[in-house]
Amino acid sequence: MSWQAYVDTNLVGTGKIAQAAIHGHNGQVWATSVGFSVNSSEVQTLVAAFTDPSPLRASGLHLGGVKYIALKCDERSIYAKKGADGAVCVKTNQAVLIGIYKEPVQPGEATKVVEALADYLISVSYVSKIMAQLPYFVESILQYRSFCFFMLWTDIYFLAVIKTLYFQFLSFVARYGPDVRLTVRVSLLEAHSFKKYIFQYER
């Protein structure tokens, strides 16, 4: 899914977020909703506030030229309000999600939407790193298999080890949600997959 699709579907598309944007940590815009523009300076100030929120608490949070009063500021999330409206900003590994909600949407409803997307993006990034290491892990397993033969261990025992590791891996990443689990299963059926090697040894 593209960054623009995340804005259009996962944020504004929920009906809880009126305007939204996704920016890189350097302030560059990756995606934004129609009519909503947060400039690079505003984003850089926002990103810095995740580390040191004191300037934000003193001068407020400016997004798209609108000033919001900061309510919560920590290393992950910044919540702010302007009357009955407000802003929810969440930092992920690579980006900053910005969601603006307007009356009658409640702060908790908007917060849930933006935080959920952030959780998903963080989980996808984490699983991607794991998947990138799979070819090296499989190679190590195959080298270990040669060692098993040297030690006169049986091929059946090795197959049991591989299957155990494979299902443990799926159980580990499954907690990040059905979409991620599906991505992992599809990837595992491609090159360097555990199943590919398992089926080869079972034939």
C-alpha positions as CSV (number, residue, x, y, z in Angstrom):
1,M,0.0,0.0,0.0
2,S,1.3,3.5,-0.8
3,W,1.7,6.3,1.7
4,Q,-1.1,8.2,0.0
5,A,-3.4,5.2,0.4
6,Y,-2.6,5.1,4.2
7,V,-3.7,8.7,4.4
8,D,-6.8,8.3,2.3
9,T,-7.9,5.0,3.6
10,N,-6.5,4.4,7.1
11,L,-6.7,7.9,8.4
12,V,-9.2,10.2,6.5
13,G,-11.2,7.2,5.2
14,T,-12.2,6.2,8.8
15,G,-14.3,9.4,9.1
16,K,-12.6,10.2,12.4
17,I,-9.7,12.2,10.9
18,A,-10.6,15.4,8.9
19,Q,-7.0,16.1,7.6
20,A,-3.9,14.0,7.7
21,A,-0.3,13.8,6.5
22,I,2.7,11.5,6.6
23,H,6.1,13.1,6.7
24,G,9.6,11.8,6.9
25,H,11.7,12.6,9.9
26,N,13.6,15.2,7.7
27,G,10.3,17.1,7.1
28,Q,9.7,15.9,3.6
29,V,6.1,15.2,2.8
30,W,5.3,11.6,1.8
31,A,1.5,12.0,1.6
32,T,-1.2,14.4,2.6
33,S,-4.9,14.9,2.3
34,V,-6.4,17.5,0.0
35,G,-6.1,21.1,1.2
36,F,-3.8,20.2,4.1
37,S,-0.2,21.4,4.1
38,V,2.3,21.1,6.9
39,N,5.6,22.8,6.0
40,S,9.0,21.4,6.6
41,S,9.8,23.8,9.5
42,E,6.6,22.7,11.3
43,V,7.5,19.1,10.9
44,Q,11.1,19.5,12.0
45,T,9.9,21.3,15.1
46,L,7.4,18.5,15.7
47,V,10.1,15.8,15.3
48,A,12.4,17.6,17.7
49,A,9.6,17.7,20.3
50,F,9.5,13.9,20.5
51,T,12.9,14.3,22.2
52,D,12.5,17.6,23.9
53,P,8.9,18.8,24.2
54,S,9.7,21.9,26.2
55,P,9.5,24.4,23.2
56,L,6.2,22.8,22.2
57,R,4.8,23.3,25.6
58,A,5.9,26.9,25.7
59,S,4.9,28.0,22.2
60,G,2.3,25.4,21.1
61,L,2.2,23.0,18.2
62,H,1.8,24.6,14.8
63,L,0.4,22.4,12.0
64,G,-0.7,23.9,8.7
65,G,-0.5,27.4,10.1
66,V,-2.8,26.5,13.0
67,K,-1.7,26.7,16.6
68,Y,-2.6,23.9,19.0
69,I,-2.0,23.6,22.7
70,A,0.1,20.6,23.6
71,L,-1.5,18.2,26.0
72,K,0.7,15.1,25.9
73,C,4.2,14.9,24.7
74,D,6.5,11.8,24.9
75,E,9.0,10.0,22.7
76,R,6.2,8.4,20.6
77,S,3.0,10.5,20.7
78,I,2.0,14.2,20.8
79,Y,-1.6,15.1,21.4
80,A,-2.8,18.7,21.1
81,K,-6.1,20.7,21.1
82,K,-7.6,23.9,19.7
83,G,-11.0,24.3,21.2
84,A,-13.1,21.2,20.3
85,D,-10.7,20.2,17.5
86,G,-7.3,18.6,17.9
87,A,-4.2,16.9,16.5
88,V,-2.7,13.5,17.0
89,C,0.9,13.0,16.0
90,V,2.7,9.7,16.2
91,K,6.3,8.9,15.4
92,T,7.3,5.6,13.8
93,N,10.7,4.3,12.8
94,Q,10.7,6.2,9.5
95,A,7.8,8.7,9.5
96,V,5.6,11.0,11.5
97,L,1.8,10.5,11.2
98,I,-0.3,13.7,11.6
99,G,-4.0,13.5,12.1
100,I,-6.4,16.5,12.6
101,Y,-9.8,15.8,14.0
102,K,-12.8,18.2,14.2
103,E,-15.9,18.4,16.3
104,P,-17.9,16.2,16.9
105,V,-15.2,13.5,16.8
106,Q,-13.9,12.8,20.3
107,P,-10.1,12.9,21.0
108,G,-10.1,9.2,21.9
109,E,-11.6,8.2,18.6
110,A,-9.0,10.1,16.6
111,T,-6.2,8.9,18.8
112,K,-7.2,5.2,18.3
113,V,-7.1,5.6,14.5
114,V,-3.7,7.3,14.3
115,E,-2.1,5.1,16.9
116,A,-3.4,1.9,15.2
117,L,-1.8,2.9,11.9
118,A,1.5,3.7,13.7
119,D,1.5,0.3,15.4
120,Y,0.9,-1.4,12.0
121,L,3.7,0.5,10.3
122,I,6.1,-0.2,13.1
123,S,5.2,-3.9,13.0
124,V,5.7,-4.1,9.2
125,S,9.1,-2.4,9.5
126,Y,10.1,-4.9,12.2
127,V,8.9,-8.0,10.3
128,S,10.6,-6.6,7.1
129,K,13.9,-6.6,9.0
130,I,13.4,-10.2,10.1
131,M,12.5,-11.2,6.5
132,A,15.6,-9.6,5.2
133,Q,17.7,-11.8,7.5
134,L,15.9,-15.1,6.4
135,P,18.3,-16.0,3.5
136,Y,21.2,-15.8,5.9
137,F,19.4,-17.7,8.6
138,V,18.5,-20.5,6.1
139,E,22.1,-20.6,4.9
140,S,23.2,-21.0,8.5
141,I,20.7,-23.8,9.0
142,L,21.9,-25.6,5.9
143,Q,25.5,-25.3,7.1
144,Y,24.3,-26.7,10.4
145,R,22.8,-29.6,8.6
146,S,26.2,-30.5,7.2
147,F,27.6,-30.4,10.7
148,C,24.7,-32.7,11.8
149,F,25.8,-35.2,9.2
150,F,29.4,-35.0,10.4
151,M,28.2,-35.8,13.9
152,L,26.2,-38.8,12.4
153,W,22.8,-37.2,13.3
154,T,20.0,-38.3,11.1
155,D,18.2,-36.3,8.4
156,I,14.9,-36.9,10.3
157,Y,16.2,-35.2,13.4
158,F,17.3,-32.2,11.2
159,L,13.9,-32.0,9.6
160,A,12.3,-31.9,13.0
161,V,14.6,-29.0,14.0
162,I,13.7,-27.0,10.9
163,K,10.0,-27.5,11.3
164,T,10.1,-26.5,15.0
165,L,12.1,-23.3,14.1
166,Y,9.7,-22.5,11.2
167,F,6.5,-22.7,13.3
168,Q,8.1,-20.8,16.2
169,F,9.0,-18.1,13.7
170,L,5.4,-17.9,12.4
171,S,4.0,-17.8,16.0
172,F,6.4,-15.0,16.8
173,V,5.4,-12.7,14.0
174,A,1.7,-13.6,14.1
175,R,1.1,-11.3,17.0
176,Y,1.6,-8.3,14.6
177,G,-1.7,-8.9,12.9
178,P,-3.3,-11.0,10.1
179,D,-1.9,-8.7,7.3
180,V,1.6,-9.1,8.5
181,R,1.2,-12.8,9.0
182,L,-0.1,-13.2,5.5
183,T,2.9,-11.2,4.1
184,V,5.2,-13.5,6.0
185,R,3.6,-16.7,4.7
186,V,3.7,-15.5,1.1
187,S,7.3,-14.4,1.5
188,L,8.2,-17.8,3.0
189,L,6.8,-19.5,0.0
190,E,9.2,-17.6,-2.2
191,A,13.0,-17.9,-2.5
192,H,14.9,-18.7,0.6
193,S,11.8,-20.0,2.3
194,F,11.8,-22.6,5.1
195,K,9.0,-24.5,3.4
196,K,10.9,-24.8,0.2
197,Y,13.7,-26.6,2.0
198,I,11.4,-28.6,4.1
199,F,9.5,-29.9,1.1
200,Q,12.8,-30.8,-0.6
201,Y,13.9,-32.9,2.3
202,E,10.5,-34.6,2.6
203,R,10.5,-35.8,-1.0
